[in-house]
């Protein structure tokens, strides 16, 4: 079954690198840099990492490549097999928001007050 191509709004909403994600890729080069840009975005949407390059939408790879200034073709040389658990955990942790302070409204709700 063919999938619908991603439009610009979807790319911006789901595949734009945020500041923390930009920091994650800053020390990487080539295929690793691009992989560390697009893998967390895929994880955020699907709750898992892609098994190979074909699971990533081409438009998303191109969009990510422009953001990290790496040719999209570099992802062809990404080492999908040896993406170790440590790297996967680091990528997953980058997609999880940090702890937040409970708001006053949270305290009122817990106390059963409006």
N, C-alpha and C positions, 0 to 999 in steps of 0.2 A: 504494500500500500504506500503510495507516495504521500509525503508530508507537505503541508503548506509552508511555503517559504516564509521566513521571519521578516516582518517589516521593521522599519526604523524605530518605531515606538517600542516594539518588543525587544529589539537589540539594546536600546538605551535603558529600558526598565530592568532587563534581566542580565545583561552582559557587560554593563559599564563597571569598570573597576573603581571601587571606593578607595579612600585614602589608605586604610589598613591593608587592603589587597595590593595596592601599588607598592607598599613597603615590603610585602611578602615577595614580590618579584624583583625588587630592586637589585638584589645581589646575584641574580641568576642571569644566564646567557643562553641565547639560541633557543633550541627546542624546549629546554627546561624552563626558561623564562615564559615562553608562550604556554606551555603546559600548566605552569603554576598560575597563569592568568585565567585560563578557561576551565580547568578542572574544578575549582571551588564553585564557580558559577553553575556548572552542570550539577554538582552535588547539592547546591542550594535548591535547585528546581526539582531534582529527581530523587534525592535522598540516597544517592549512591554515586560512585565514580564510573565513568564510561569504561567499558572493557577494551575499547580500541577507538581509533580515529573515526571510524565510520559512524559511531553513535553521536558524534558532535556535529551540529548543523554547520554546514560550510559558511553560511553568513556570519555565524557567531565566531568561528575561527578567524575569519577575515577581520571582523570587528575587533576582536581581542588582539590580533596581530598589529593592527594600526595603533592600538593604545600602547602596546609595549615595544613598538618599533622593531618587530621581528617579522621576517617574511612568513606568511601562513604556511608555505611549503616546508618550513623547518619542522612542523609538527609531524611530518612523515617519518622523521628520524627519532622521534620521542620513544623512549624505552618503556613501553607499556607493560611488558612482562616483569621487569625488575623494579617497578614502582613499589618500593617496600612499604611495610606497614607503618614505619615511622613517618615516611613522607605522606602517606595517606592520612595519618592522624594529624600531622601539621596542617595539611590542607583542610581537613574537616574542622579543626579548631579555628581556622581563619574564617570559617563561615558562620560560626556560632557567636551570637552577640554576648558581650560580657555581662557580668552581674549588674543589676540595677538596684537603686535604692527604692524601697517601697514609698510610694507617694502617700500623701495624707489621705487621699480617697481610699487607698488600699487599707489603711488602718481603720477607717470608719467602716468599711465593708466587713472587715474581720470582726469588728465589735458589734456588728448588726445594726449600725446606724446608717442613715442615708447621707 
